[in-house]
Amino acid sequence: MIEVSGLHKQFSQNILYKDYRISFTAPRVCIEAPNGQGKTTLLMMLAGLEKPQSGQFLFAGKVLSEPYKQVAIASDRIALPDFLTAKQIINLTVSSLGCNWPAELISGFNFSDFLATRFDALSSGNQKKCQLILALMRGAPYLLLDEPSAALDQASIIYLLGLLDNYLADKAHGQIIITCHEPAPFIEHGFECVPL
Ligand SMILES: Nc1ncnc2c1ncn2[C@@H]1O[C@H](COP(=O)(O)OP(=O)(O)OP(=O)(O)O)[C@@H](O)[C@H]1O
């Protein structure tokens, strides 16, 4: 379970969270809220990639000292070195985090033909696939996916839903949190919708 308490986050005069608290209790959660409310920013803070002005994040009751080891995130907000090819970017994760080459994910997302393409030359759907592969390949207990189905083709959405069905099978305290403006397929696959 992920719990947020005493959260204050603002960008300049734009206050997104003020003494905010929320507990995500379901194993698979879909955050639903209007554009600009702060969903992506919340995921970025949970992953330790954005700093709040104040607040505490508990994962199964503990503060993570090195969130990047246990939290994997896929989001358009994360800038990738887009002058590298997809293969080079995936290899960076393989070598820096000691993951296996994600052959199954690459084939499941039909991504093999795009490995040699520079990230900035990939279509938006293929950029999304690359981001998802980079997060999923880590097998982290906490998986945060920002708009995972946006721009994906139907076959890839079905493949992703199947992956998420089984993702937590070997992760006792794990949790998946996604944001999504079209949650119906995720709800059908057991996600609980939570407003912010
Ligand atoms: N680095 C930043 N600097 C300044 N403002 C920012 C920054 N990042 C986000 N914001 C602002 O914070 C607000 C919340 O943005 P965020 O992307 O978290 O919302 P969201 O709920 O994910 O929106 P959407 O549904 O459109 O994706 C927006 O007004 C955005 O402009």
The ligand as an SDF file (V2000), in Angstrom:
LIG
                    3D

 31 33  0  0  0  0  0  0  0  0999 V2000
    8.1100   21.5890  -14.0410 N   0  0  0  0  0  0  0  0  0  0  0  0
    6.9910   22.3160  -13.9470 C   0  0  0  0  0  0  0  0  0  0  0  0
    7.0660   23.6550  -13.8060 N   0  0  0  0  0  0  0  0  0  0  0  0
    5.9470   24.4030  -13.6900 C   0  0  0  0  0  0  0  0  0  0  0  0
    4.6910   23.9010  -13.6970 N   0  0  0  0  0  0  0  0  0  0  0  0
    4.5740   22.5800  -13.8360 C   0  0  0  0  0  0  0  0  0  0  0  0
    5.6980   21.7170  -13.9600 C   0  0  0  0  0  0  0  0  0  0  0  0
    5.2560   20.4530  -14.0580 N   0  0  0  0  0  0  0  0  0  0  0  0
    3.9110   20.5110  -14.0150 C   0  0  0  0  0  0  0  0  0  0  0  0
    3.4990   21.7880  -13.8850 N   0  0  0  0  0  0  0  0  0  0  0  0
    2.1110   22.2540  -13.7710 C   0  0  0  0  0  0  0  0  0  0  0  0
    1.4510   21.5030  -12.7550 O   0  0  0  0  0  0  0  0  0  0  0  0
    0.0900   21.2700  -13.1250 C   0  0  0  0  0  0  0  0  0  0  0  0
   -0.1990   19.7910  -13.0180 C   0  0  0  0  0  0  0  0  0  0  0  0
    0.4770   19.1230  -14.0750 O   0  0  0  0  0  0  0  0  0  0  0  0
    0.3890   17.5420  -14.2330 P   0  0  0  0  0  0  0  0  0  0  0  0
    1.0430   17.2040  -15.5280 O   0  0  0  0  0  0  0  0  0  0  0  0
    0.8930   16.8950  -12.9960 O   0  0  0  0  0  0  0  0  0  0  0  0
   -1.1900   17.3050  -14.3320 O   0  0  0  0  0  0  0  0  0  0  0  0
   -2.0010   16.0310  -14.8400 P   0  0  0  0  0  0  0  0  0  0  0  0
   -3.1280   15.8450  -13.8800 O   0  0  0  0  0  0  0  0  0  0  0  0
   -1.0940   14.8720  -15.0370 O   0  0  0  0  0  0  0  0  0  0  0  0
   -2.5470   16.5500  -16.2330 O   0  0  0  0  0  0  0  0  0  0  0  0
   -2.9750   15.7580  -17.5860 P   0  0  0  0  0  0  0  0  0  0  0  0
   -4.2270   14.9890  -17.2730 O   0  0  0  0  0  0  0  0  0  0  0  0
   -3.2250   16.8830  -18.5600 O   0  0  0  0  0  0  0  0  0  0  0  0
   -1.8170   14.9040  -17.9720 O   0  0  0  0  0  0  0  0  0  0  0  0
   -0.1070   21.8590  -14.4950 C   0  0  0  0  0  0  0  0  0  0  0  0
   -0.6870   23.1440  -14.3460 O   0  0  0  0  0  0  0  0  0  0  0  0
    1.3110   21.9710  -15.0350 C   0  0  0  0  0  0  0  0  0  0  0  0
    1.4240   23.0280  -15.9430 O   0  0  0  0  0  0  0  0  0  0  0  0
  1  2  1  0
  2  3  1  0
  2  7  2  0
  3  4  2  0
  4  5  1  0
  5  6  2  0
  6  7  1  0
  6 10  1  0
  7  8  1  0
  8  9  2  0
  9 10  1  0
 10 11  1  0
 11 12  1  0
 11 30  1  0
 12 13  1  0
 13 14  1  0
 13 28  1  0
 14 15  1  0
 15 16  1  0
 16 17  2  0
 16 18  1  0
 16 19  1  0
 19 20  1  0
 20 21  2  0
 20 22  1  0
 20 23  1  0
 23 24  1  0
 24 25  2  0
 24 26  1  0
 24 27  1  0
 28 29  1  0
 28 30  1  0
 30 31  1  0
M  END
$$$$
